[in-house]
Amino acid sequence: MEVAKVLNVPIEDVFDAITLSFKQDYYANTDIELADSEIVEGLTYIKKFGRHNQNSIRLTVKEFERPTRYCVVYGSNQGKQEVQYQLRAITDKQTEVTYIQVYEPAGFFHKANAWIMDKIFASSVKKKIEAQLTGLESFAKTTSQQINTRK
């Protein structure tokens, strides 16, 4: 699934928001604070989720190229999901964000289920991603304002 949207935020602010979100998630799952320079290809951690954190997936950084590319891979016994953000500055205050999500199911039944679910829920997934990008825009604006007031 690929969705592109123009955000009314500078490219650096969008990438800063993505970076901050990643660092917060990393800290929540490892109790380790990361510097931006430590976010490199191959960085891996176990992300816990579910009502009582009973589920887990392995998250690995595939690409981290400031300010244009961020890509992570989520892996579990059910397959792999790659999530990528490609950023392109349109102006000094606008950024085109292309969100790409690729799922590689493990095994025949997971593949069949993924194919069926993709056909049924493709439009609702696209709407959810568009809403997520709108949320990223708001988060980037808020984060940028907080950083600028500290300077």
Residue pairs with C-beta under 8 A, 6 or more apart in sequence:
1 100
1 101
1 102
1 122
1 125
1 126
1 129
2 98
2 99
2 100
2 101
3 98
3 99
3 126
3 129
3 130
3 133
4 96
4 97
4 98
4 99
5 96
5 97
5 99
5 130
5 133
5 134
6 90
6 94
6 95
6 96
6 97
7 14
7 94
7 95
7 96
7 97
7 133
7 136
7 137
7 140
8 93
8 94
8 137
9 93
9 94
9 95
9 137
9 140
9 141
9 144
10 89
10 92
10 93
10 94
10 95
10 144
11 67
11 68
11 87
11 88
11 89
11 95
12 67
13 140
13 141
13 143
13 144
14 67
14 87
14 95
14 97
14 136
14 137
14 140
15 66
15 67
15 68
15 70
15 87
16 140
16 143
16 144
16 147
17 136
17 139
17 140
17 143
17 144
18 70
18 85
18 136
19 36
19 39
19 66
19 70
20 143
21 139
22 39
22 70
22 72
23 33
23 34
23 36
23 39
25 47
26 32
26 34
26 45
27 33
27 34
29 45
29 46
29 47
29 48
30 45
36 66
39 61
39 64
40 61
40 64
41 61
41 62
41 63
41 64
42 60
42 61
43 60
43 61
44 58
44 59
44 60
44 61
45 58
45 59
46 56
46 57
46 58
46 59
47 56
47 57
47 58
47 59
47 74
48 54
48 55
48 56
49 55
49 56
49 57
56 76
57 74
57 75
57 76
58 74
58 75
58 76
59 72
59 73
59 74
59 75
60 72
60 73
60 75
61 71
61 72
62 71
62 72
62 73
62 82
62 84
63 69
63 70
63 71
63 84
64 70
64 71
67 87
68 86
68 87
68 88
69 84
69 85
69 86
69 87
70 84
70 85
70 87
71 82
71 83
71 84
71 85
72 82
72 83
73 80
73 81
73 82
73 83
74 80
74 81
74 82
74 83
75 81
77 106
78 105
78 106
78 110
79 103
79 104
79 105
79 106
79 107
79 110
79 114
80 103
80 104
80 106
81 101
81 102
81 103
81 104
82 100
82 101
82 102
82 103
82 104
83 99
83 100
83 101
84 99
84 100
84 101
84 102
85 97
85 98
85 99
85 100
86 97
86 98
86 100
87 95
87 96
87 97
87 98
88 95
88 96
88 98
89 95
90 96
97 133
97 136
99 129
99 132
99 133
101 129
103 114
105 111
105 113
105 114
